[in-house]
Amino acid sequence: MRALVKVVVVVAVLAVLVGGAAAWMGVVQVPVLSSAFGMDRPADLGAAKPDVAAYDAFVTKHGLTHTSPDANYTLASKHTFAGSYALDEVIPEAVILATRTLRGNAPSFHDVTVRFHDGSAEAAAFIDLSPYGYPLAGPVRTAFRVAVTGPRSVQVSIDSLQFGRLGVPADILARAQDGVNAYLATRLAGIDGLRIDAFTFQEGGVHFAGTLPKTYGAAAPRAGDLP
């Protein structure tokens, strides 16, 4: 009986240690511990606060229309586009972060934030991979650059990718970059009204020149869906 108690104690201690290590690394969510280690939320990039009033003014200025409920607009939703309008200006970071799509929380990832620098950008979010078949959840952070390669195409270069406290190995990073670019090649080609003449990151904003869609719709997001 005493031996059985020792085994149970050892197993319990190992479970606590493993759970604590996983919570500290930020790849799974453990009640209390994940919060204590700061792994239940995205990293603070020091980005501007979303300026909803400025975004609403941008929408009014350009006559943009949103045809779906606000809750439908997330990065995981399937979007539709129509019409176009010309634009050549620097869009401030606070306006971009106030867009419906970035303010909306999808079942699989939420609390998305982006910070723009001269020539590069950082992004952070909280992701839950369980809808895609992986029992992992935690904060993710990345740094990347974007180059225009055509009227409806760009090339993304991912400089770093971190899941929790773990840096993603170079081979996986390369596959992630290929996947992002393959997705964007298909997605951007199908956006009616889009023409990219210039797209550059600046400190605190993005300079865009070209045309953008004027009407935006979005289906309600569902766990496991990709946009």
PyMOL commands that set and color helices and strands:
alter all, ss='L'
color gray80, all
select helices_A, chain A and resi 2-25+33-36+52-62+70-72+93-97+100-103+130-132+170-189
alter helices_A, ss='H'
color red, helices_A
select strands_A, chain A and resi 65-66+79-82+85-92+109-117+120-128+137-150+153-163+166-167+195-202+205-212+215-218
alter strands_A, ss='S'
color yellow, strands_A
deselect
rebuild
show_as cartoon
